[in-house]
Amino acid sequence: MSTPRITQRLSVATSVAAMQTGMARLARSQERLSTGRAINRPSDSPTGTNDAMRLRAELAAKAQYTRNAEDGGSWLGNADSTLTSMLDEVRVARNLVVQGASTGSAGPDAREAIAQQITQIRAGLLSEANTQHLGRPLFGGTTANSAAYDASGTYLGDGGDVSRTIGKGISLAVNVTGPEAFSAGSDDLFGVLDDVVDQLRNDPASLGTSLDRLDAVSASMRTALADVGARENRVDTALSTLSSTTLDTQSALSGVEDVDIASATMDLQMQEVAYQASLAATARVIQPSLVDFLR
């Protein structure tokens, strides 16, 4: 069996290659410790890189769902406050109608004064019904018009839903259309108030019928308000769930990408010792000269 010939050149090349390997390991250890990341390039861990990409995609999706839910909550919160304010005004109008229908205490002049008050209430309600959110009519559906109602109380919007995706496969309508909120059957809030004003001036005996119609519209508004509140609860629940699952996903991503500082510090020290040993061994290999071989 022949013994391979080990030359000085081969010994030096082998030692230098080992030293370069040790230097590369030391550099990787230093990089992990300085960046705090176990994966700085895909080649560091192909499997970990795949997991990190998936987790980052999940985080991006959750961030978008969160933005959608917050925007939807803003729509619903605006609708909630507007409907609540309008219901207060409708209750005032109802009390005035009851007062106007009382023949014992309301004469023509008193009824005219009530008619004027209800006219002003109607104008205020119409203005609130045209409330805008982000430049769009709050109760106008998906219409491109700048208002949901015109001055006569005619609806200008449509029945479209303004929807927001607040979770994977979960879409929620965040708006209420005018007919849903302010109509009961063939009656709508503004038409009923117009009739009330006319009856106060010309036919007070018919106010009892209009009072029933106004109560029906008020019930419709309360139903719409309750529905808005229920959807606000869904949005709040979705936001809470997204917040919790986002933290879980971030924790999982940290487990994949972040380095264990204690372990990385120990690894760096081990690589430093190994590299110093490699340097010393290489120095001993390269040290002999031609004179040493001629002795």
C-alpha positions as CSV (number, residue, x, y, z in Angstrom):
1,M,0.0,0.0,0.0
2,S,1.5,3.3,-1.1
3,T,1.5,6.3,1.1
4,P,0.4,9.6,-0.6
5,R,3.1,12.1,-0.9
6,I,2.5,15.2,1.3
7,T,4.3,18.2,0.0
8,Q,4.9,21.5,1.7
9,R,2.6,23.2,-0.8
10,L,-0.2,20.7,-0.1
11,S,0.2,21.3,3.7
12,V,0.0,25.0,3.3
13,A,-3.0,24.9,0.9
14,T,-4.8,22.6,3.3
15,S,-4.1,24.8,6.3
16,V,-5.1,28.0,4.5
17,A,-8.4,26.4,3.3
18,A,-9.1,25.3,6.9
19,M,-8.3,28.7,8.1
20,Q,-10.6,30.3,5.5
21,T,-13.4,27.9,6.6
22,G,-12.9,28.9,10.2
23,M,-13.0,32.6,9.3
24,A,-16.2,32.1,7.4
25,R,-17.8,30.4,10.3
26,L,-16.6,33.2,12.6
27,A,-18.0,35.8,10.2
28,R,-21.4,34.1,10.2
29,S,-21.5,33.9,14.0
30,Q,-20.6,37.6,14.2
31,E,-23.3,38.5,11.7
32,R,-26.0,36.6,13.6
33,L,-25.0,38.2,16.8
34,S,-24.8,41.7,15.4
35,T,-28.0,41.6,13.5
36,G,-29.9,39.5,16.1
37,R,-31.3,37.4,13.2
38,A,-30.8,33.7,12.7
39,I,-31.7,34.1,9.0
40,N,-29.9,36.8,7.1
41,R,-30.2,35.3,3.6
42,P,-32.3,32.4,2.2
43,S,-29.2,30.1,2.2
44,D,-28.9,30.3,5.9
45,S,-32.1,28.2,6.3
46,P,-34.3,27.4,3.2
47,T,-37.0,25.9,5.4
48,G,-36.9,28.7,7.9
49,T,-37.0,31.2,5.0
50,N,-40.1,29.5,3.7
51,D,-41.8,29.7,7.1
52,A,-40.8,33.3,7.6
53,M,-42.2,34.3,4.2
54,R,-45.5,32.5,5.1
55,L,-45.7,34.2,8.5
56,R,-44.9,37.6,7.0
57,A,-47.7,37.1,4.4
58,E,-50.0,36.3,7.3
59,L,-49.0,39.5,9.2
60,A,-49.5,41.6,6.0
61,A,-53.0,40.1,5.6
62,K,-53.9,40.7,9.3
63,A,-52.6,44.3,9.0
64,Q,-54.9,44.9,6.0
65,Y,-57.9,43.3,7.8
66,T,-57.2,45.5,10.8
67,R,-57.2,48.6,8.6
68,N,-60.5,47.4,7.0
69,A,-62.1,46.8,10.4
70,E,-61.0,50.2,11.7
71,D,-62.4,51.9,8.7
72,G,-65.7,49.9,9.0
73,G,-65.8,50.8,12.7
74,S,-65.5,54.5,11.7
75,W,-68.4,54.2,9.2
76,L,-70.6,52.4,11.8
77,G,-69.7,54.8,14.6
78,N,-70.6,57.7,12.5
79,A,-73.9,56.1,11.6
80,D,-74.6,55.3,15.3
81,S,-74.0,58.8,16.5
82,T,-76.1,60.3,13.6
83,L,-79.0,58.0,14.1
84,T,-79.0,58.6,17.9
85,S,-79.1,62.3,17.3
86,M,-81.8,62.1,14.7
87,L,-84.0,59.9,17.0
88,D,-83.7,62.6,19.7
89,E,-85.0,65.1,17.2
90,V,-87.8,62.8,16.1
91,R,-88.9,62.4,19.7
92,V,-89.1,66.2,20.0
93,A,-91.1,66.4,16.8
94,R,-93.5,63.7,18.1
95,N,-94.1,65.6,21.3
96,L,-94.9,68.7,19.2
97,V,-97.4,66.6,17.1
98,V,-99.1,65.4,20.2
99,Q,-99.3,69.0,21.4
100,G,-100.7,70.1,18.1
101,A,-103.3,67.3,18.0
102,S,-104.7,68.5,21.3
103,T,-107.7,70.6,20.3
104,G,-108.2,71.8,23.9
105,S,-104.8,73.5,24.2
106,A,-103.7,74.3,20.6
107,G,-105.4,77.0,18.7
108,P,-104.5,78.1,15.1
109,D,-101.7,80.4,16.2
110,A,-100.2,77.7,18.5
111,R,-100.4,75.1,15.7
112,E,-98.7,77.5,13.3
113,A,-95.9,78.0,15.8
114,I,-95.6,74.2,16.1
115,A,-95.6,73.8,12.4
116,Q,-92.7,76.3,12.2
117,Q,-90.8,74.3,14.8
118,I,-91.4,71.0,13.0
119,T,-90.3,72.6,9.7
120,Q,-87.0,73.5,11.4
121,I,-86.6,70.1,12.9
122,R,-87.2,68.6,9.4
123,A,-84.5,70.7,7.9
124,G,-82.1,69.6,10.7
125,L,-83.0,66.0,10.1
126,L,-82.5,66.3,6.4
127,S,-79.1,67.8,7.0
128,E,-78.1,64.9,9.3
129,A,-79.4,62.4,6.8
130,N,-77.0,63.9,4.3
131,T,-74.0,63.5,6.7
132,Q,-70.9,62.5,4.8
133,H,-68.1,60.1,5.7
134,L,-64.8,60.4,3.9
135,G,-66.6,62.5,1.2
136,R,-69.4,60.0,0.7
137,P,-73.0,60.3,1.9
138,L,-73.3,58.1,5.0
139,F,-76.8,56.9,4.1
140,G,-76.5,57.0,0.3
141,G,-75.3,53.5,-0.3
142,T,-72.7,53.4,-3.1
143,T,-74.0,56.4,-4.9
144,A,-71.7,58.8,-6.6
145,N,-73.9,61.7,-5.5
146,S,-72.7,64.1,-2.9
147,A,-76.0,63.8,-0.9
148,A,-78.4,61.1,0.0
149,Y,-81.5,63.3,-0.1
150,D,-82.5,66.4,-2.0
151,A,-84.2,69.4,-0.5
152,S,-87.7,67.8,-1.0
153,G,-86.7,64.7,0.8
154,T,-86.3,62.5,-2.3
155,Y,-83.8,59.7,-1.9
156,L,-80.8,60.1,-4.3
157,G,-78.8,57.1,-3.2
158,D,-79.0,53.4,-4.0
159,G,-79.3,50.2,-2.0
160,G,-75.7,49.2,-2.4
161,D,-73.7,47.9,0.5
162,V,-70.4,49.5,1.5
163,S,-68.5,46.4,2.6
164,R,-65.2,45.8,4.4
165,T,-63.3,42.4,4.6
166,I,-62.4,42.1,8.3
167,G,-61.1,38.5,8.2
168,K,-60.4,35.7,5.8
169,G,-63.7,35.1,4.0
170,I,-65.5,37.5,6.3
171,S,-67.1,40.6,4.6
172,L,-69.3,43.0,6.6
173,A,-71.6,45.8,5.3
174,V,-70.7,48.9,7.3
175,N,-73.3,51.3,6.0
176,V,-77.1,51.9,6.4
177,T,-79.1,53.2,3.4
178,G,-81.6,55.9,3.8
179,P,-84.7,53.7,3.1
180,E,-83.5,51.2,5.6
181,A,-83.1,53.8,8.3
182,F,-85.8,56.4,7.6
183,S,-88.7,54.5,6.0
184,A,-91.5,52.3,7.2
185,G,-93.5,50.7,4.4
186,S,-94.5,53.4,1.9
187,D,-93.8,56.2,4.5
188,D,-90.5,58.0,4.9
189,L,-89.5,60.4,7.7
190,F,-89.5,63.5,5.6
191,G,-92.8,62.8,3.8
192,V,-94.5,62.2,7.2
193,L,-93.1,65.5,8.6
194,D,-94.3,67.4,5.5
195,D,-97.7,65.9,6.0
196,V,-97.6,66.9,9.7
197,V,-96.8,70.5,8.9
198,D,-99.6,70.6,6.3
199,Q,-102.1,69.1,8.7
200,L,-101.2,71.4,11.5
201,R,-102.2,74.3,9.3
202,N,-105.1,72.8,7.4
203,D,-106.4,69.5,8.9
204,P,-105.4,69.0,12.6
205,A,-107.9,66.2,12.9
206,S,-105.7,64.0,10.8
207,L,-102.7,64.4,13.0
208,G,-103.5,61.2,14.9
209,T,-102.9,59.1,11.8
210,S,-99.6,61.0,11.1
211,L,-98.5,60.3,14.7
212,D,-98.9,56.6,14.1
213,R,-96.9,56.9,10.9
214,L,-94.2,58.8,12.7
215,D,-94.0,56.1,15.4
216,A,-93.6,53.5,12.7
217,V,-90.7,55.4,11.1
218,S,-89.2,55.9,14.6
219,A,-89.4,52.1,15.1
220,S,-87.6,51.6,11.8
221,M,-84.8,54.0,12.9
222,R,-84.4,52.2,16.2
223,T,-84.1,48.9,14.4
224,A,-81.5,50.4,12.1
225,L,-79.6,51.7,15.2
226,A,-79.7,48.3,16.9
227,D,-78.4,46.7,13.7
228,V,-75.6,49.2,13.5
229,G,-74.7,48.5,17.2
230,A,-74.6,44.7,16.5
231,R,-72.3,45.2,13.6
232,E,-70.1,47.5,15.7
233,N,-69.8,44.6,18.2
234,R,-68.7,42.3,15.3
235,V,-66.0,44.8,14.3
236,D,-64.8,45.2,17.8
237,T,-64.6,41.4,18.2
238,A,-62.8,41.1,14.9
239,L,-60.3,43.8,16.0
240,S,-59.7,42.0,19.3
241,T,-59.1,38.7,17.5
242,L,-56.8,40.2,15.0
243,S,-54.8,41.9,17.7
244,S,-54.4,38.6,19.6
245,T,-53.6,36.5,16.5
246,T,-51.1,39.1,15.2
247,L,-49.2,38.8,18.5
248,D,-49.1,35.0,18.1
249,T,-47.9,35.3,14.5
250,Q,-45.2,37.8,15.4
251,S,-44.1,35.5,18.2
252,A,-43.9,32.6,15.7
253,L,-41.9,34.8,13.3
254,S,-39.5,35.8,16.0
255,G,-39.0,32.1,16.8
256,V,-38.0,31.5,13.2
257,E,-35.9,34.6,12.5
258,D,-34.5,35.9,15.7
259,V,-31.3,34.5,17.2
260,D,-30.9,33.1,20.7
261,I,-28.5,35.7,22.1
262,A,-26.9,33.3,24.7
263,S,-26.5,30.5,22.2
264,A,-25.1,32.9,19.6
265,T,-22.6,34.4,22.1
266,M,-21.3,31.0,23.0
267,D,-21.1,30.0,19.4
268,L,-19.1,33.1,18.6
269,Q,-16.7,32.4,21.4
270,M,-16.2,28.8,20.2
271,Q,-15.6,30.0,16.6
272,E,-13.1,32.6,17.9
273,V,-11.2,29.9,19.7
274,A,-11.3,27.6,16.7
275,Y,-10.1,30.3,14.4
276,Q,-7.2,31.3,16.8
277,A,-6.2,27.6,16.9
278,S,-6.4,27.5,13.1
279,L,-4.2,30.5,12.8
280,A,-1.6,29.0,15.2
281,A,-1.6,25.7,13.3
282,T,-1.2,27.4,10.0
283,A,1.6,29.5,11.3
284,R,3.5,26.4,12.3
285,V,3.0,24.8,8.9
286,I,4.2,27.8,7.0
287,Q,7.0,28.6,9.4
288,P,9.7,26.1,8.0
289,S,11.9,27.5,5.2
290,L,14.1,25.8,2.6
291,V,17.1,26.1,5.0
292,D,15.1,24.0,7.5
293,F,14.7,21.2,4.9
294,L,18.5,21.3,3.9
295,R,19.7,20.7,7.4
